Amino acid sequence: MKLFASTRLQAAEALGVSVSTLDRRVVPVIRTVETEWGSRLIPVSELERYLGERTVPPSGTASS
């Protein structure tokens, strides 16, 4: 089964940050899903977009 959205805890763990860091730094710049019961879900596609926009090429070449 394909995962479409994560909880804030799952998203934070996937990014290697705390939930408070996720809420402070990531959630304000991504789209989220607010459920009828008040939970906020993070779409996997938004996490992928967030990472893709911040991925930088290697800064140098390997020395032999």
Secondary structure, 3 states (H helix, E strand, C coil): CCCCEECHHHHHHHHCCCHHHHHHHHHHHCCCEECCCCCEEEEHHHHHHHHHHHCCCCCCCCCC
